[in-house]
């Protein structure tokens, strides 16, 4: 999406579970994107050797995995990550992004992705609000 594009609103469901003896969080998402069915899966973990969080994301919209790494700020309860992935909408290879996981409380968090527009300036590309039922 472009910086000036009208925001899209949609709903979906997500399930999270710890896997590999509690070392990784697996996420499965089902909903819609651009009026079409959308599914996605992510894995988030902490690499003790590198001392960083790492994540991958794949979904039904593209054929590439988004891969990122980042750190946690306890003061803001935020994981900030940077990564790359191919963009199925533009065909751009290795499109960079910045993601923020903000943990509000035990039942609420947000995930926001920032990318660069055609002018090179960063803008909010997507924001998801998660609420545990």
N, C-alpha and C positions, 0 to 999 in steps of 0.2 A: 504494500500500500504506500501511497505517497503521503507526505507530510500534510497536505491540504485535503486529503480524502475524507469524506464523511464517515464517521465511526460506524462500525457494524456492531449490533448487539445480538447475542445469541445465548442459548442456555445449553447445558450439558451436565453429565455426571462423571465423576471421577472416583476411582477406587485406588487406594494406596495399601501396599503391604510390604513388610520387611522380608527380604529374601537373603539367601546365602548366610544363614546363621546370624541374621540381624545386621549384616555389613552394608547392605544396599537397600534403598527404598525403590520399589517398582510402582509405577503409576500407569493406570490405564484410563483413557478418556474416551467418552462417546458423546457426540453432540452434532452440531451443524457449523459449517463455515461457508460463507457466501451462498447460503440457501441450500447447500448440499450436505448429505451425511458426511460426518468426519469422525475418524477414530485416530487415536494416537497412543504411544507408549513411551515412557521415559524411565531411565535408571539414574539415580543420584547416589553418590557415595563419597566417602572421604578417604583419600590416599594418605596413609600414615607416613609413607616414605617421602613423598613430595610435600606433605603438609598442606594439601589443598583439596577443595571439593571438586568433583568431576561429575559431569552429567552427559547423557546422550538422549536424543529425542528422535523418534521416527513416527511418521503418520501417513494417512491415506491420501494426502495431497501431493506428496513428493516421493522421490525415489532415493533420496540421500538422507544420511543421519546428520543431525546437528550435534556437534561435539564442543563441549566447553569446560572451562575450569575457573575456579575462583576461590574467594575467601569469605569467612563469616565475621561480621562485626557485631559483637555482643551488645554494644551500647544501643544500636538501632535494630537489633534482632533481624539482620539482613544478610543474606548470601548474595554477593555481587559476583557475577561471572562474565567472562568474555568467551566468545566462540566463533565458529564458522560453520557454514552449511550452504548447500546449493539452493537457489531460490527457484521454485517451480513456476512462479508467476513471471519472472523476468528472464530466467535462464542464466542468471549471474552465477558464476562458480565462486566458491569460497567467500560468500557474502559474510562480512563480519557483523556481529551483534553484541550487545551488552544486555544481560538479564539481571533482574533483581527479584529475589524471593524475600518478601517482607512478612515476617511472622507476627501477627497482631496479638493473638492469644492462642489457646489450645484448639479452638474451633474455627479460626479465621486466618487466612493469609492471602496475599496477592502475589501474582507473578507478572512482571512487566518486561517487555522486550523493547529495546531502543536500537534503531538502525540509522544509517546515514542516507539522506535523500540525495537526489541528483545534484543538489548544490553542495554536497559534502557535509552539511550540518546534521547533527544528530537530532532525531525526533522520536517520540513515543509511537511505536508501531503497533503494539498490542498490550492490553492489560486484562488479566483475568482475576476475578474475585472469587475465592473459594470459601464456602461455608459448610461446615460439617453439620449434617442433619441430625 
